Amino acid sequence: MTRVENYFAPLPATTRGQPVRLTVDPTGTKVVYASGKSIVVRSLEDPSQAWEYTGHTAPTTVARFSPSGYYVASGDSSGKVRIWDAVNNEHILKSEFQPIAGRVTDIAWDGESKRVMAVGDGKGGFGHVFTFDSGNSVGTVMGHSKVINACSMRQQRPFRAVTCSDDSTCVFYHGAPYKMATVLRDHTGFVHDAQYAPSDEYFVTAGADGKLFLYDGKSGELVRQVGAQAQGHTGSIYAAAWSPDSTHVVTVSGDRTCKFWDIAADKLVGSVEMGAGPEHMQVGCAWAGDRIVTLSLNGNLSFLRCGAAAPERVVTGHQKSITAATVADGALYTASYDGRVCAWDLDAGTASVVVGAGSGGAVEAAAAHGATVALASQDNTLRFVAGDSVARAVPLGAAARSLAFADDAVVAVLQDDAVALVRDSNVERLAIGGAIRAVAARGTAVAIGFADSHVQLYKLRNSQLEPTVSIAAHSREITALAFSDDGTMIASGDAGGKIVVSRTDDASTVTTRWGAHTARVYSIAWAADGDRAVSAALDGHVIVWSVSTPQHKHIVRNAHLGGAVAAWFVGAQVVSTGADGAVKVWAAAA
Protein backbone atom coordinates (compact mmCIF):
# COMPACT_ATOMS: atom_id res chain seq x y z
CA MET A 1 0.00 0.00 0.00
CA THR A 2 2.50 2.55 -1.19
CA ARG A 3 1.03 3.61 -4.54
CA VAL A 4 -1.93 5.90 -5.00
CA GLU A 5 -4.58 4.28 -7.18
CA ASN A 6 -6.65 7.46 -7.35
CA TYR A 7 -5.83 11.00 -6.32
CA PHE A 8 -8.78 13.37 -6.09
CA ALA A 9 -7.05 16.72 -6.04
CA PRO A 10 -7.81 19.78 -3.93
CA LEU A 11 -8.96 22.95 -5.63
CA PRO A 12 -6.68 25.95 -6.21
CA ALA A 13 -6.04 28.20 -3.23
CA THR A 14 -7.64 31.64 -3.58
CA THR A 15 -7.55 34.94 -1.71
CA ARG A 16 -10.16 37.61 -2.23
CA GLY A 17 -8.78 40.51 -4.25
CA GLN A 18 -5.80 38.57 -5.62
CA PRO A 19 -5.49 36.92 -9.05
CA VAL A 20 -4.65 33.22 -9.31
CA ARG A 21 -2.53 31.74 -12.09
CA LEU A 22 -3.75 28.70 -14.01
CA THR A 23 -1.34 27.34 -16.61
CA VAL A 24 -1.96 24.85 -19.40
CA ASP A 25 0.77 22.51 -20.68
CA PRO A 26 1.92 22.75 -24.33
CA THR A 27 -0.35 19.85 -25.36
CA GLY A 28 -3.41 21.61 -23.97
CA THR A 29 -4.46 18.55 -21.98
CA LYS A 30 -3.34 19.44 -18.43
CA VAL A 31 -3.61 22.42 -16.11
CA VAL A 32 -1.25 23.17 -13.23
CA TYR A 33 -1.99 25.27 -10.15
CA ALA A 34 -0.97 25.88 -6.54
CA SER A 35 -2.87 24.42 -3.60
CA GLY A 36 -1.58 24.53 -0.03
CA LYS A 37 2.04 23.37 -0.06
CA SER A 38 1.44 21.26 -3.15
CA ILE A 39 1.46 21.85 -6.88
CA VAL A 40 -1.39 20.03 -8.61
CA VAL A 41 -1.29 18.87 -12.23
CA ARG A 42 -4.80 17.99 -13.40
CA SER A 43 -6.18 16.49 -16.59
CA LEU A 44 -8.54 18.71 -18.56
CA GLU A 45 -10.08 15.76 -20.38
CA ASP A 46 -10.83 13.89 -17.13
CA PRO A 47 -10.50 16.25 -14.13
CA SER A 48 -10.68 13.31 -11.72
CA GLN A 49 -7.19 12.34 -12.92
CA ALA A 50 -4.43 14.34 -11.25
CA TRP A 51 -1.09 14.14 -9.50
CA GLU A 52 0.81 16.34 -7.06
CA TYR A 53 4.29 17.72 -6.52
CA THR A 54 5.17 18.15 -2.84
CA GLY A 55 8.69 19.56 -2.86
CA HIS A 56 7.87 22.97 -1.34
CA THR A 57 8.05 23.64 2.40
CA ALA A 58 6.06 26.89 2.26
CA PRO A 59 2.58 27.51 0.81
CA THR A 60 2.82 27.47 -2.98
CA THR A 61 1.62 30.43 -5.04
CA VAL A 62 2.16 29.76 -8.76
CA ALA A 63 3.33 27.13 -11.25
CA ARG A 64 4.14 27.40 -14.96
CA PHE A 65 4.95 24.73 -17.56
CA SER A 66 8.00 25.38 -19.71
CA PRO A 67 7.28 25.75 -23.45
CA SER A 68 8.96 22.38 -24.01
CA GLY A 69 6.63 20.76 -21.49
CA TYR A 70 9.51 18.96 -19.79
CA TYR A 71 9.72 21.18 -16.72
CA VAL A 72 7.52 23.09 -14.31
CA ALA A 73 8.72 26.17 -12.45
CA SER A 74 6.82 26.70 -9.21
CA GLY A 75 7.06 29.43 -6.60
CA ASP A 76 6.00 29.79 -2.99
CA SER A 77 5.30 32.38 -0.32
CA SER A 78 8.91 32.36 0.93
CA GLY A 79 10.29 33.50 -2.43
CA LYS A 80 11.72 30.19 -3.59
CA VAL A 81 11.37 28.95 -7.16
CA ARG A 82 11.80 25.23 -7.80
CA ILE A 83 12.23 23.85 -11.32
CA TRP A 84 11.39 20.16 -11.59
CA ASP A 85 10.81 17.36 -14.07
CA ALA A 86 7.17 17.21 -15.19
CA VAL A 87 7.51 14.05 -17.30
CA ASN A 88 8.98 11.30 -15.11
CA ASN A 89 7.04 9.99 -12.13
CA GLU A 90 9.86 10.89 -9.75
CA HIS A 91 9.58 14.64 -10.61
CA ILE A 92 13.26 15.13 -9.94
CA LEU A 93 14.31 18.61 -8.88
CA LYS A 94 16.40 20.34 -11.55
CA SER A 95 17.24 23.49 -9.61
CA GLU A 96 16.09 25.75 -6.80
CA PHE A 97 16.60 29.50 -6.48
CA GLN A 98 15.48 32.40 -4.31
CA PRO A 99 15.01 35.29 -6.77
CA ILE A 100 13.08 37.47 -4.31
CA ALA A 101 12.67 37.66 -0.54
CA GLY A 102 8.90 37.34 -0.42
CA ARG A 103 5.82 35.86 -2.07
CA VAL A 104 6.23 34.83 -5.71
CA THR A 105 3.15 35.94 -7.65
CA ASP A 106 4.03 34.87 -11.19
CA ILE A 107 6.63 33.09 -13.29
CA ALA A 108 7.31 33.24 -17.03
CA TRP A 109 9.51 31.19 -19.39
CA ASP A 110 11.12 32.38 -22.59
CA GLY A 111 10.52 30.50 -25.85
CA GLU A 112 13.74 28.49 -25.56
CA SER A 113 12.84 27.13 -22.11
CA LYS A 114 16.16 28.52 -20.87
CA ARG A 115 15.32 31.79 -19.11
CA VAL A 116 12.87 32.31 -16.28
CA MET A 117 11.36 35.53 -14.95
CA ALA A 118 10.00 35.42 -11.39
CA VAL A 119 8.14 38.35 -9.84
CA GLY A 120 6.26 39.06 -6.64
CA ASP A 121 6.29 40.92 -3.35
CA GLY A 122 9.97 40.97 -2.43
CA LYS A 123 11.67 42.94 0.31
CA GLY A 124 14.69 44.13 -1.67
CA GLY A 125 13.28 43.81 -5.18
CA PHE A 126 10.16 42.70 -6.97
CA GLY A 127 11.61 40.30 -9.54
CA HIS A 128 14.54 38.72 -11.28
CA VAL A 129 15.41 37.02 -14.59
CA PHE A 130 17.74 34.01 -14.49
CA THR A 131 18.72 30.86 -16.37
CA PHE A 132 16.70 27.82 -15.37
CA ASP A 133 19.67 25.51 -14.75
CA SER A 134 22.49 27.61 -13.28
CA GLY A 135 20.57 30.61 -11.96
CA ASN A 136 22.84 33.11 -13.71
CA SER A 137 21.30 36.55 -13.95
CA VAL A 138 20.05 37.49 -17.43
CA GLY A 139 18.14 40.63 -16.63
CA THR A 140 16.94 43.12 -14.08
CA VAL A 141 13.30 43.69 -13.13
CA MET A 142 12.82 47.31 -12.15
CA GLY A 143 10.55 50.29 -12.59
CA HIS A 144 7.88 49.26 -10.08
CA SER A 145 7.26 50.62 -6.58
CA LYS A 146 4.76 47.99 -5.40
CA VAL A 147 4.16 44.26 -5.70
CA ILE A 148 4.33 42.90 -9.25
CA ASN A 149 1.24 40.82 -10.00
CA ALA A 150 2.13 39.20 -13.32
CA CYS A 151 4.78 38.81 -15.98
CA SER A 152 4.91 37.47 -19.52
CA MET A 153 7.76 36.85 -21.97
CA ARG A 154 7.76 36.96 -25.75
CA GLN A 155 8.57 33.50 -27.11
CA GLN A 156 10.30 34.59 -30.34
CA ARG A 157 13.27 36.80 -31.06
CA PRO A 158 13.62 39.68 -30.52
CA PHE A 159 12.87 38.76 -26.91
CA ARG A 160 10.61 41.06 -24.96
CA ALA A 161 8.86 40.91 -21.59
CA VAL A 162 6.18 42.80 -19.69
CA THR A 163 5.33 43.09 -15.99
CA CYS A 164 2.35 44.68 -14.23
CA SER A 165 1.94 45.95 -10.70
CA ASP A 166 -0.21 47.39 -7.95
CA ASP A 167 1.45 50.73 -8.69
CA SER A 168 -0.93 51.07 -11.71
CA THR A 169 1.88 50.68 -14.25
CA CYS A 170 3.25 48.08 -16.61
CA VAL A 171 6.91 47.91 -17.55
CA PHE A 172 8.08 46.76 -20.99
CA TYR A 173 11.51 45.10 -21.30
CA HIS A 174 13.97 44.39 -24.11
CA GLY A 175 16.11 41.27 -23.88
CA ALA A 176 18.15 39.32 -23.50
CA PRO A 177 19.58 40.39 -21.10
CA TYR A 178 16.33 42.00 -20.06
CA LYS A 179 16.36 45.73 -19.38
CA MET A 180 13.55 48.19 -18.78
CA ALA A 181 12.56 50.01 -21.97
CA THR A 182 9.21 51.69 -21.34
CA VAL A 183 6.78 52.35 -18.50
CA LEU A 184 3.13 51.97 -19.56
CA ARG A 185 0.71 54.16 -17.61
CA ASP A 186 -2.64 53.51 -19.28
CA HIS A 187 -4.38 51.85 -16.31
CA THR A 188 -5.84 53.85 -13.43
CA GLY A 189 -5.75 51.16 -10.75
CA PHE A 190 -4.02 47.93 -9.81
CA VAL A 191 -2.89 46.01 -12.91
CA HIS A 192 -3.59 42.33 -12.31
CA ASP A 193 -2.48 40.54 -15.46
CA ALA A 194 -0.30 40.85 -18.56
CA GLN A 195 -0.24 38.14 -21.23
CA TYR A 196 1.53 37.77 -24.57
CA ALA A 197 -0.45 36.18 -27.40
CA PRO A 198 0.82 32.79 -28.63
CA SER A 199 1.72 34.52 -31.91
CA ASP A 200 3.76 37.14 -29.97
CA GLU A 201 2.27 39.88 -32.15
CA TYR A 202 0.46 41.51 -29.23
CA PHE A 203 0.13 41.44 -25.48
CA VAL A 204 -2.76 42.53 -23.30
CA THR A 205 -2.96 43.98 -19.80
CA ALA A 206 -5.96 43.85 -17.47
CA GLY A 207 -6.63 45.71 -14.25
CA ALA A 208 -8.85 46.81 -11.41
CA ASP A 209 -10.23 49.62 -13.58
CA GLY A 210 -12.08 46.96 -15.58
CA LYS A 211 -10.14 47.80 -18.75
CA LEU A 212 -8.26 45.59 -21.19
CA PHE A 213 -5.46 47.21 -23.22
CA LEU A 214 -3.79 45.83 -26.35
CA TYR A 215 -0.12 46.55 -27.10
CA ASP A 216 2.30 45.79 -29.90
CA GLY A 217 4.41 42.79 -28.91
CA LYS A 218 7.70 44.13 -30.33
CA SER A 219 7.59 47.84 -29.58
CA GLY A 220 5.34 47.91 -26.51
CA GLU A 221 3.28 50.71 -28.06
CA LEU A 222 -0.39 50.98 -27.15
CA VAL A 223 -2.67 49.78 -29.95
CA ARG A 224 -6.04 50.47 -28.29
CA GLN A 225 -8.31 49.69 -25.40
CA VAL A 226 -10.12 46.49 -26.31
CA GLY A 227 -13.89 46.88 -26.59
CA ALA A 228 -13.92 50.46 -25.39
CA GLN A 229 -17.45 50.91 -26.77
CA ALA A 230 -18.74 47.55 -25.52
CA GLN A 231 -20.42 46.66 -22.25
CA GLY A 232 -17.27 45.68 -20.39
CA HIS A 233 -16.65 44.46 -16.88
CA THR A 234 -18.10 46.37 -13.94
CA GLY A 235 -15.49 45.00 -11.52
CA SER A 236 -11.78 44.32 -11.44
CA ILE A 237 -10.40 42.10 -14.18
CA TYR A 238 -8.24 39.53 -12.41
CA ALA A 239 -6.96 37.46 -15.34
CA ALA A 240 -6.90 37.21 -19.11
CA ALA A 241 -6.03 34.37 -21.47
CA TRP A 242 -5.50 34.19 -25.24
CA SER A 243 -7.00 31.61 -27.55
CA PRO A 244 -4.39 29.30 -29.15
CA ASP A 245 -4.85 31.05 -32.52
CA SER A 246 -4.32 34.49 -30.93
CA THR A 247 -7.65 35.82 -32.24
CA HIS A 248 -9.66 35.97 -29.01
CA VAL A 249 -9.11 36.81 -25.36
CA VAL A 250 -11.15 35.69 -22.36
CA THR A 251 -11.24 37.90 -19.25
CA VAL A 252 -12.56 37.07 -15.79
CA SER A 253 -13.65 39.56 -13.18
CA GLY A 254 -14.84 40.30 -9.70
CA ASP A 255 -18.22 41.11 -11.25
CA ARG A 256 -18.67 37.30 -11.48
CA THR A 257 -18.57 37.20 -15.29
CA CYS A 258 -16.35 35.80 -18.02
CA LYS A 259 -16.21 37.80 -21.24
CA PHE A 260 -14.95 36.81 -24.67
CA TRP A 261 -13.31 39.38 -26.94
CA ASP A 262 -12.63 39.23 -30.67
CA ILE A 263 -9.34 41.11 -30.94
CA ALA A 264 -9.35 41.75 -34.70
CA ALA A 265 -12.97 42.96 -34.72
CA ASP A 266 -12.48 44.76 -31.40
CA LYS A 267 -15.80 43.61 -30.03
CA LEU A 268 -17.37 41.60 -27.24
CA VAL A 269 -18.61 38.25 -28.58
CA GLY A 270 -19.95 36.64 -25.41
CA SER A 271 -20.43 36.91 -21.67
CA VAL A 272 -21.21 34.30 -19.03
CA GLU A 273 -22.67 35.06 -15.60
CA MET A 274 -21.04 32.54 -13.25
CA GLY A 275 -23.21 33.04 -10.15
CA ALA A 276 -24.87 35.48 -7.80
CA GLY A 277 -22.80 35.52 -4.61
CA PRO A 278 -19.29 36.80 -3.88
CA GLU A 279 -18.02 33.22 -3.87
CA HIS A 280 -18.54 33.25 -7.66
CA MET A 281 -16.07 36.07 -8.28
CA GLN A 282 -13.76 34.90 -11.08
CA VAL A 283 -10.08 35.15 -10.18
CA GLY A 284 -8.24 33.02 -12.74
CA CYS A 285 -8.50 31.53 -16.22
CA ALA A 286 -6.66 29.50 -18.88
CA TRP A 287 -7.41 28.63 -22.52
CA ALA A 288 -6.53 25.17 -23.86
CA GLY A 289 -7.63 24.18 -27.35
CA ASP A 290 -11.36 24.80 -27.51
CA ARG A 291 -11.70 24.64 -23.71
CA ILE A 292 -11.63 27.53 -21.30
CA VAL A 293 -11.09 26.92 -17.59
CA THR A 294 -12.05 29.61 -15.09
CA LEU A 295 -11.57 29.73 -11.33
CA SER A 296 -14.10 31.03 -8.82
CA LEU A 297 -13.21 32.52 -5.45
CA ASN A 298 -14.67 29.40 -3.79
CA GLY A 299 -12.21 27.24 -5.75
CA ASN A 300 -14.62 25.77 -8.28
CA LEU A 301 -13.15 25.12 -11.72
CA SER A 302 -15.62 25.85 -14.53
CA PHE A 303 -15.20 24.47 -18.04
CA LEU A 304 -16.76 26.43 -20.89
CA ARG A 305 -16.31 27.28 -24.55
CA CYS A 306 -16.00 30.61 -26.30
CA GLY A 307 -19.41 32.16 -26.78
CA ALA A 308 -21.19 29.64 -24.54
CA ALA A 309 -24.05 30.82 -22.36
CA ALA A 310 -23.08 28.70 -19.35
CA PRO A 311 -20.32 26.36 -18.17
CA GLU A 312 -20.60 22.83 -19.49
CA ARG A 313 -18.99 21.40 -16.36
CA VAL A 314 -18.07 22.59 -12.87
CA VAL A 315 -15.47 20.70 -10.82
CA THR A 316 -15.77 21.14 -7.07
CA GLY A 317 -14.04 19.77 -3.98
CA HIS A 318 -12.01 21.35 -1.18
CA GLN A 319 -9.49 24.16 -1.21
CA LYS A 320 -8.97 24.21 2.59
CA SER A 321 -7.78 21.58 5.05
CA ILE A 322 -10.23 18.74 5.64
CA THR A 323 -11.24 18.68 9.31
CA ALA A 324 -13.70 15.78 9.44
CA ALA A 325 -14.76 12.91 7.23
CA THR A 326 -16.80 9.71 7.28
CA VAL A 327 -18.02 6.92 5.00
CA ALA A 328 -21.74 6.15 4.60
CA ASP A 329 -22.80 3.17 2.47
CA GLY A 330 -19.60 3.37 0.44
CA ALA A 331 -19.93 7.12 -0.19
CA LEU A 332 -17.34 9.47 1.27
CA TYR A 333 -18.33 12.69 3.05
CA THR A 334 -15.63 15.27 3.76
CA ALA A 335 -15.74 18.66 5.47
CA SER A 336 -13.14 21.43 5.43
CA TYR A 337 -12.58 24.22 7.92
CA ASP A 338 -14.28 26.76 5.67
CA GLY A 339 -17.52 24.84 6.28
CA ARG A 340 -17.80 23.20 2.85
CA VAL A 341 -19.07 19.61 2.95
CA CYS A 342 -18.69 17.36 -0.09
CA ALA A 343 -20.20 14.00 -0.98
CA TRP A 344 -17.85 11.94 -3.14
CA ASP A 345 -18.57 9.34 -5.78
CA LEU A 346 -15.40 7.31 -5.36
CA ASP A 347 -15.89 5.37 -8.60
CA ALA A 348 -16.21 8.51 -10.71
CA GLY A 349 -13.88 10.64 -8.60
CA THR A 350 -16.37 13.51 -8.50
CA ALA A 351 -17.67 15.59 -5.60
CA SER A 352 -20.93 17.43 -5.03
CA VAL A 353 -21.40 20.11 -2.39
CA VAL A 354 -23.88 19.22 0.37
CA VAL A 355 -26.53 21.93 0.34
CA GLY A 356 -27.07 23.69 3.67
CA ALA A 357 -24.10 22.15 5.47
CA GLY A 358 -21.77 25.13 5.20
CA SER A 359 -23.84 27.61 7.18
CA GLY A 360 -22.50 26.52 10.56
CA GLY A 361 -18.80 27.16 10.09
CA ALA A 362 -16.10 24.54 10.35
CA VAL A 363 -17.22 20.94 10.90
CA GLU A 364 -15.48 19.50 13.95
CA ALA A 365 -16.71 15.89 13.85
CA ALA A 366 -18.54 13.46 11.57
CA ALA A 367 -20.09 10.02 11.94
CA ALA A 368 -22.23 7.72 9.83
CA HIS A 369 -24.62 4.80 10.22
CA GLY A 370 -25.97 3.18 7.09
CA ALA A 371 -26.83 6.02 4.73
CA THR A 372 -27.24 8.60 7.52
CA VAL A 373 -24.47 11.11 8.17
CA ALA A 374 -24.17 13.37 11.23
CA LEU A 375 -22.01 16.50 11.20
CA ALA A 376 -21.13 18.64 14.21
CA SER A 377 -20.30 22.28 13.43
CA GLN A 378 -18.82 25.19 15.34
CA ASP A 379 -22.25 26.80 15.65
CA ASN A 380 -23.14 24.14 18.28
CA THR A 381 -25.46 22.35 15.87
CA LEU A 382 -25.72 18.71 14.81
CA ARG A 383 -26.79 18.35 11.18
CA PHE A 384 -28.10 15.16 9.60
CA VAL A 385 -27.33 14.72 5.91
CA ALA A 386 -29.34 12.67 3.45
CA GLY A 387 -27.76 12.40 0.01
CA ASP A 388 -26.38 15.82 -0.91
CA SER A 389 -28.49 18.02 1.36
CA VAL A 390 -29.11 18.61 5.06
CA ALA A 391 -32.30 16.91 6.22
CA ARG A 392 -32.51 18.42 9.72
CA ALA A 393 -30.48 20.32 12.30
CA VAL A 394 -30.48 19.83 16.07
CA PRO A 395 -29.00 22.41 18.52
CA LEU A 396 -26.58 20.82 21.00
CA GLY A 397 -25.84 23.79 23.24
CA ALA A 398 -22.10 23.36 22.72
CA ALA A 399 -19.75 22.34 19.94
CA ALA A 400 -19.01 18.63 19.64
CA ARG A 401 -15.51 17.16 19.69
CA SER A 402 -16.46 13.66 18.59
CA LEU A 403 -19.54 11.76 17.37
CA ALA A 404 -20.69 8.16 17.22
CA PHE A 405 -23.89 6.32 16.29
CA ALA A 406 -25.05 4.02 19.09
CA ASP A 407 -28.05 1.68 19.03
CA ASP A 408 -30.83 4.28 18.88
CA ALA A 409 -29.00 7.56 19.44
CA VAL A 410 -26.13 9.73 18.33
CA VAL A 411 -23.59 10.12 21.12
CA ALA A 412 -21.81 13.48 21.03
CA VAL A 413 -18.84 14.44 23.19
CA LEU A 414 -19.14 18.18 23.75
CA GLN A 415 -16.41 20.73 24.32
CA ASP A 416 -17.88 21.59 27.73
CA ASP A 417 -17.08 17.97 28.72
CA ALA A 418 -20.69 16.81 28.71
CA VAL A 419 -22.13 13.93 26.70
CA ALA A 420 -25.23 14.53 24.58
CA LEU A 421 -27.60 11.75 23.51
CA VAL A 422 -29.53 12.79 20.41
CA ARG A 423 -32.68 10.90 19.43
CA ASP A 424 -34.60 12.46 16.56
CA SER A 425 -34.69 16.12 17.67
CA ASN A 426 -34.43 15.43 21.40
CA VAL A 427 -31.15 16.12 23.20
CA GLU A 428 -30.31 14.74 26.65
CA ARG A 429 -27.16 15.95 28.38
CA LEU A 430 -25.23 13.64 30.67
CA ALA A 431 -22.49 14.77 33.05
CA ILE A 432 -20.10 11.88 33.56
CA GLY A 433 -17.10 13.82 34.90
CA GLY A 434 -13.61 14.27 33.56
CA ALA A 435 -12.19 15.91 30.46
CA ILE A 436 -13.69 13.97 27.55
CA ARG A 437 -11.88 13.76 24.22
CA ALA A 438 -13.27 10.96 22.01
CA VAL A 439 -16.20 8.57 21.63
CA ALA A 440 -17.00 5.37 19.73
CA ALA A 441 -20.05 3.12 19.77
CA ARG A 442 -21.23 -0.26 18.52
CA GLY A 443 -24.83 -1.21 19.26
CA THR A 444 -25.41 -0.41 22.92
CA ALA A 445 -21.69 -0.42 23.74
CA VAL A 446 -20.15 3.05 24.09
CA ALA A 447 -16.48 3.89 24.67
CA ILE A 448 -15.31 7.30 25.87
CA GLY A 449 -11.70 8.45 25.90
CA PHE A 450 -10.45 10.95 28.47
CA ALA A 451 -7.66 13.49 28.65
CA ASP A 452 -6.18 11.63 31.63
CA SER A 453 -5.33 8.73 29.23
CA HIS A 454 -7.95 6.14 30.24
CA VAL A 455 -10.81 4.69 28.23
CA GLN A 456 -14.12 3.91 29.92
CA LEU A 457 -16.62 1.49 28.37
CA TYR A 458 -20.35 1.88 29.00
CA LYS A 459 -23.61 0.20 28.17
CA LEU A 460 -26.30 2.52 26.83
CA ARG A 461 -29.57 1.77 28.60
CA ASN A 462 -32.43 4.15 27.85
CA SER A 463 -30.91 7.55 28.68
CA GLN A 464 -28.13 6.35 30.92
CA LEU A 465 -24.55 5.26 30.37
CA GLU A 466 -23.75 2.40 32.73
CA PRO A 467 -19.99 1.84 33.26
CA THR A 468 -18.68 -1.64 32.45
CA VAL A 469 -14.87 -1.86 32.19
CA SER A 470 -11.99 0.62 32.13
CA ILE A 471 -8.85 0.48 29.98
CA ALA A 472 -5.66 2.04 31.34
CA ALA A 473 -3.07 1.24 28.67
CA HIS A 474 -2.04 4.77 27.64
CA SER A 475 0.06 7.56 29.09
CA ARG A 476 -1.27 10.38 26.87
CA GLU A 477 -4.76 11.75 26.26
CA ILE A 478 -7.04 9.59 24.13
CA THR A 479 -7.70 11.04 20.68
CA ALA A 480 -9.32 8.24 18.64
CA LEU A 481 -11.45 5.16 19.33
CA ALA A 482 -12.93 2.43 17.13
CA PHE A 483 -14.83 -0.81 17.82
CA SER A 484 -14.22 -3.85 15.64
CA ASP A 485 -17.24 -4.87 13.57
CA ASP A 486 -18.17 -7.71 15.92
CA GLY A 487 -17.73 -5.46 18.97
CA THR A 488 -15.26 -7.77 20.72
CA MET A 489 -12.26 -5.44 20.42
CA ILE A 490 -11.61 -1.73 20.65
CA ALA A 491 -8.63 0.18 19.28
CA SER A 492 -7.62 3.34 21.12
CA GLY A 493 -5.15 5.95 19.89
CA ASP A 494 -3.50 8.71 21.88
CA ALA A 495 -1.80 12.07 21.43
CA GLY A 496 1.62 10.45 21.28
CA GLY A 497 0.81 8.22 18.31
CA LYS A 498 0.38 4.96 20.25
CA ILE A 499 -2.49 2.58 19.43
CA VAL A 500 -3.61 -0.19 21.79
CA VAL A 501 -6.11 -2.95 21.00
CA SER A 502 -8.12 -4.27 23.96
CA ARG A 503 -10.96 -6.71 24.51
CA THR A 504 -14.29 -5.14 25.36
CA ASP A 505 -15.48 -7.82 27.79
CA ASP A 506 -12.62 -7.69 30.31
CA ALA A 507 -10.35 -4.82 29.09
CA SER A 508 -7.49 -7.26 28.55
CA THR A 509 -4.81 -6.18 26.09
CA VAL A 510 -4.73 -7.79 22.65
CA THR A 511 -1.69 -5.90 21.37
CA THR A 512 0.35 -2.83 22.21
CA ARG A 513 2.58 -3.12 19.15
CA TRP A 514 0.70 -0.67 16.94
CA GLY A 515 3.12 2.15 17.66
CA ALA A 516 4.58 3.49 14.40
CA HIS A 517 2.91 6.91 14.46
CA THR A 518 4.97 9.79 15.85
CA ALA A 519 2.14 12.25 16.54
CA ARG A 520 -1.52 12.48 17.51
CA VAL A 521 -3.76 9.75 16.10
CA TYR A 522 -6.80 11.30 14.42
CA SER A 523 -8.67 8.27 13.14
CA ILE A 524 -8.89 4.48 13.42
CA ALA A 525 -11.17 2.27 11.32
CA TRP A 526 -11.50 -1.51 11.21
CA ALA A 527 -11.81 -3.76 8.18
CA ALA A 528 -14.78 -6.11 7.96
CA ASP A 529 -12.50 -9.11 8.61
CA GLY A 530 -11.96 -7.95 12.20
CA ASP A 531 -8.20 -8.43 11.88
CA ARG A 532 -6.99 -5.32 10.07
CA ALA A 533 -7.38 -1.67 10.96
CA VAL A 534 -6.19 1.54 9.32
CA SER A 535 -5.09 4.67 11.15
CA ALA A 536 -4.41 8.29 10.20
CA ALA A 537 -2.36 10.72 12.25
CA LEU A 538 -0.91 14.21 12.49
CA ASP A 539 2.45 12.91 11.24
CA GLY A 540 0.82 12.52 7.81
CA HIS A 541 1.16 8.73 7.74
CA VAL A 542 -1.58 6.23 6.93
CA ILE A 543 -0.90 2.77 8.38
CA VAL A 544 -2.65 -0.59 7.93
CA TRP A 545 -2.28 -2.85 10.97
CA SER A 546 -3.05 -6.49 11.71
CA VAL A 547 -4.09 -8.06 15.01
CA SER A 548 -2.84 -11.52 14.04
CA THR A 549 0.55 -10.24 12.82
CA PRO A 550 1.15 -6.97 14.69
CA GLN A 551 4.81 -6.92 13.67
CA HIS A 552 3.79 -6.56 10.02
CA LYS A 553 2.40 -3.18 9.11
CA HIS A 554 2.00 -1.31 5.84
CA ILE A 555 2.95 2.36 6.12
CA VAL A 556 2.26 5.13 3.63
CA ARG A 557 4.58 7.85 4.85
CA ASN A 558 3.59 11.46 4.32
CA ALA A 559 0.36 10.42 2.67
CA HIS A 560 -1.03 13.91 3.31
CA LEU A 561 1.01 17.08 3.85
CA GLY A 562 0.07 18.71 7.14
CA GLY A 563 -1.46 15.55 8.57
CA ALA A 564 -3.75 12.67 7.65
CA VAL A 565 -7.20 13.31 9.13
CA ALA A 566 -9.06 10.06 8.50
CA ALA A 567 -8.82 6.73 6.68
CA TRP A 568 -11.23 3.82 6.06
CA PHE A 569 -11.53 0.52 4.29
CA VAL A 570 -13.94 0.83 1.36
CA GLY A 571 -14.23 -2.53 -0.36
CA ALA A 572 -10.76 -3.69 -1.33
CA GLN A 573 -9.29 -0.21 -1.00
CA VAL A 574 -8.23 2.28 1.64
CA VAL A 575 -9.50 5.85 1.33
CA SER A 576 -7.74 8.66 3.18
CA THR A 577 -8.15 12.42 3.56
CA GLY A 578 -5.99 15.08 5.10
CA ALA A 579 -4.97 18.65 5.72
CA ASP A 580 -3.91 19.00 2.08
CA GLY A 581 -7.58 18.94 1.06
CA ALA A 582 -7.07 15.84 -1.07
CA VAL A 583 -8.74 12.43 -1.14
CA LYS A 584 -6.49 9.47 -1.92
CA VAL A 585 -7.43 5.88 -2.73
CA TRP A 586 -4.90 3.12 -2.04
CA ALA A 587 -4.84 -0.61 -2.68
CA ALA A 588 -5.55 -2.18 0.71
CA ALA A 589 -2.74 -4.36 2.01
CA ALA A 590 -3.70 -7.98 2.56
Buried (B, 14 or more C-beta within 10 A) or exposed (E): BEEBEBBBBBBBBBEEBBBBBBBBBEEBBBBBBBBBBBBBBBBBEEBBBBBBBBBBEBBBBBBBBBBBBBBBBBBBBBBBBBBBBBEEEEBEEBBEBBBBEBBBBBBBBBBBBBBBBBBBBBEEBBBBBBBBEEBEEBBBBBBBEEBBBBBBBBBBEEBBBBBBBBBBBBBBBBBBBBBBBBEBEBBEEBBBBBBBBEBBBBBBBBBBBBBBBBBBBBEBEBBEBBBEEEEBBEBBBBBBBBBBEBBBBBBBBBBBBBBBBBBEEBEBBBBBEBBEEEBBBBBBBBBBBEBBBBBBBBBBBBBBBBEBEEBEEBBBBBBBBBBBBBBBEEBBBBBBBBBBBBBBBBEEBBBBBBEBBBEBBBBBBBBBBEEBBBBBBBBBBBBBBEBBEBEEBBEBEBBBBBBBBBBEBBBBBBBBBBBBBBEEEEBEBEEBEBEBBBBBBBEBBBBBBBBEBBBBBBBBEEEEBEEBBEBEBBEBBBBBBBBBEEBEBBBBBBBBBBBBBBBBEEBEEBBBBBBBBEBBBBBBBBBEEBBBBBBBBBBBBBBBBBBEEBEEBBBBEBBBBBBBBBBBBBEEBBBBBBBBBBBBBBBBBE
